[in-house]
Amino acid sequence: MSACAAGIDVGKNFFDVGMVPTGHNFRVPNAPNGVAIVIARLRRSQIRRVVLEAIGPYGAALIAALRSNGFEVGVVNPRRIKAFRDAEGHRAKTDRLDASLIARFALTMSDVVRPLPSADQLALKALATRRRQLVEIIAMEKTRLKQTIEPLILASHRTAIATLTLERRAIEREIEQRIAQDAALTRRKEILTSIPGIGQQVATVLLTELPELGSIDRRAVASLAGLAPHPNQSGTSQGRSQIAGGRPCVRAALYMAGLASCRANPRARDSYRSMREAGKPAKVAIIAAARKLVILANTLIKSDKTFDSDHAIA
């Protein structure tokens, strides 16, 4: 682990940088010249490990510059940073204090540096996010359409739905073209769509939102998908295990895939019926099927094999 680290609190207008163990802090504009200053000062301080919070697009240019200049870059969920502040017993929060806190987190935690998505992966994910936004807006417009009786408003809703649908289809075509131009993604999609229950749209979600498929173990992939049951036990108290965390869009897609799998795959259907007969709620049984699906997908991609009837989902 690096003996020195830096934490960067990213804002719309500024980068606040904290360094440990020196304790030095500085602020620069969130602009190309600010990025250049950050790179230069980190090099001068002989820092290799840099951690930022995952807070959206404001740090994208800085992350790309750090990666291209050979720094170890970690992008961390803000909840982990907040938990680290609580563990230290601190309450005060400013941009400067946050930068120092993130730097201490970077120095303490050994798992902060992970492979980051490439520029192509980020672009594909952005397209998938936009498609999901359009689907949600169309659903809202359809709901409003059912609640309206004024002819002019009805026409407005129908026009909006038609326009948004065309835009969604254009985004979907672009996603398909980009996947088709990448041999590795095309092969991964072939593997995913060979699994009963996983169709074109779910496969696209997995490709764009869960690029770690095939490179991590079964427990990690279930956790990233938000389908890993977390126990809640203490002493003689036996609380119920519940799923939590992970990536919501992946969990939602896999839930629908699990439902389809319970209908399309005989082994999944038998497993579902067994759980229901044992008294498990239908939702729990479907989530179990979804978890088995993502674990199976992870295994097949890792071994570069398509699904066949010998692969059990039990």
N, C-alpha and C positions, 0 to 999 in steps of 0.2 A: 504494500500500500504506500502511496506517495506520502512523503514527510510533510508536504505543503499542499494546500488546497485552496480553492477560491469558490465562493458562492456568489451568485448574481441574482439580484432581485430585479426582474424585468418589468418595466412599466411602459405605458404608451409613449412617454416623452423622454424617459431617462433609464439608464442602467446604473444601479447601485451595486458596487463590487466590494466584497469583503474578503480578506485573505487571512489565513491562519497558517502557522502560529504567530505571525508578525502582528496581527491585529490591525493592519492598515486597511483603510476604506477610501474609496473615491467614487465620484459620480460623473458620468459623461452623458451626452445626449444620445438618445436612441436614433442614431443616424449613421450613415456610412463612416463619417470621420470618428464618431464615437466607437464604432466597432474596431476601427484601426487602432485607436488609443488603448482599448481593452487588450487587444492581442499583444501590442507592444509592451504594456506594463506587466502583463502576466509572464511574458517571456523574460523580461528583465528581473522579475522576482523568482524565476526558475520554478514556476508552478506548472504542473502537468495535468492535474485533475481539477475539473471545473464542473459545478453542478448548478442547474437552474430548475425552477419550478415549471411544471407543465401547465401553462396558463393561457395558451392560445398562440396566435400568429405573431405577436409582438417580438418574440425572440428568435424567429426563424432565421433571419439573416445572420444574427450573431452565432447561432448554433452551427450553421453551415460554415461560417468563417473559422470557428474553433476547430471543427472537424478537419477542414482542409489544411489547417496549420498543425495538425498532429496532436492536439490536446485530447485527453481522455474526458469525454463529455457524458454527463448523466443528466437526464430529464426526469424529475421526480414528482410524483403525485403530491399536491399541496397538503393533503391530509397527513402525510407522513412528516412533513416539516412542522405542521401544527402540533402533532403528537410529540415530536422531538422538543419543541418549545415547552410543552406541558411537562415533559419528563425532566427538563432542566429547572422547572419551577419558576419560569419567567412569565410575566404578564404583559409587560410593555411591548409595543409593536410599532416600529417605524420602518421605512424602507432601508435605512442604514443598519438597524438592528437585525432586520430580516436577512440582509446580505451576509452579516457575520454568522447568524444562526445557520444559514444554508452551508456556509463554509465549514463550520464545525460538524454539521451533519455529513458533509462530503468526506471529512477526515475520519469520522467514526465508523460510518457504515461501509461495509466491504462490497455491497451488491449494487451500488448506485450507478456504476458504469455498465451499460448494456448496449448491445448493437442498436443503432438508431436507424429508422427508415431512410432509404435513399430518396433522392429528389423525385424519381419516377413513382415510388411508392407513396410519397406524400401527395403528389398530384392525383394519383388514382384514388387515394382516400378522400381527398377534397371533393372529387367528382361523386363518389359514393355518398358522402355527407350531403351534398347538394341534392342528389336524387331523393334521399330520405326526407329532407326538408320539404321538397315538392310533394312527395306522397302525403306527408302530414298536412300540408296546406290544402291539398285537394280534398282530403277527408273532412277537414273543417268546413270547406265550402259546400260539400255535399250535405253535411249536417245542417248548415244554415239554409240550404235550398229547401230542405224538408220543413223548415220552420217558417217559411215565407209564403204569403199569399198575394202580395202586391206584384202585378205583372212586370213592372219595370225592374223591380229587385230580382224577380225570378230570372229575367233575361240577363241581368248583370251577373248573377251567380253562374248561370250556364256558360256565359262567355268566358268568365274567369276559369271555370273548370276545363273548358276546351283548350284555352291558351296554356294553362299549366300542364295539361296532359301532353300537349305537343312538346313543351319544354322538357318534361320528364323523359319522353321518348328520345329526344335528341341527346340528353345526358346519358341515357342507357346505351345508345348506339356508340357514343364516344368511349364509354367504359369497355364495351365489347371489342371495339377496334384496338384499344390499348392492350387489352389482355391478349388478343389474337396476335399482336405484334411481338409479344414476349413469349418465347418458347417455353420457358420455365413455368410461367403463369398458366399457359395453355395446358401444359401437362398436369399441373396441380388442379386445375378446374376439371379436367377429364376425370381425375381420380375422385374428386369430391362429388361430381354429378353421377358417378357410378354407384354411390351409396344410396340405398332406398330411403327416401324421405328428404334428401338434399337435392333441391332443384337449382335452376339457374340463378335465381335471385339470392338464395341462401348461400350458394357457392361464392357468388360475388362478394357478399358481406364478409365471408370468412377470408377470402383472398385479400380484401382491402383493410379489414379491421383486425384480423388475427394473423399477421404475417409470420408469427412465431411457430405456426403449425409445422410439425415435422422436425423442429429443432430443440424441443423441450420435452420433459417427461410427462406422463399421463396426469400426475397430480397438478403440475404447474399449468397445463393447458386447461384443465377443468376449472382451476382457480381464475385464470385469465378470462375464461368465458363466463364467469360469474355463476357457475353451476356446481361448485364444490361445497358440500355440506360442512358447516362449521359447528363443532360441538359446543354446548353451553352447560357445563357440569361443574359442580363444586361440592366437595364432601359427599354427603348422601343425596344431594339434590341432583336429579337427572333431568336437566332441561332439554328441550327439543333442539335437534340440530337444524340449522337453517342456512340457506344459501345467502350470500351477501357479497358486495363488491363486484369486481370484474368489470367487463365492458357491457353496458346495458344493451346496446344495439346488437351485439353478438348473442347475448342471452335471449333476447326477444326472437331473433331469427332461428336460433337453435330450438327454442320452445316449439315454434311452429313446425320445424323439421322433425322434432320428436313426436309431435302429434301425427304428422304424416307417416312417420316410420312405424308407429303402432298400428297403422292401417295397412301399410304396404309390405312390411317385412314380417313373415310368419313368426320368427323367433322373437322379435320385438313385441309383437302382438301377444304371444304367449307369456312373455315376461310381464307385460302390462296387466294381463288378466290375473296372473298369480299375485301381483301386488294388490290389486283391487280385492281379490278374494281374501287376502290376508288383512284387509281392513284399511289399507292405505288410501288416502284421498286421491282422486283422479289427477289432480295437479301434481302431487308428489310423484306419481307413477310416470307422468309425462316428462317431468324434469329429470327423473332417473334415465329415461330413454334418451333425452337430449344429451345428458352427460356421457352416456355410452357412445352416442354418435360422434361427439367431438373427440373422444379418446380414440375411437376407431379411425376417424379421419386423420388424426395425428399419427397413428401407427402406420396407416397406408401410405401417407405422404413420405414418412420417414423411410419406408421400405420401397417407395416408388412402385406401388402395386395398386391396381384397381380392385374394386370390391367383387367378390364372388360369393356364392351361397355357402361356402365353407367358413366365411367370416361370421362368427356368431355375435349377436348383440343380446347377451343374456346376463 
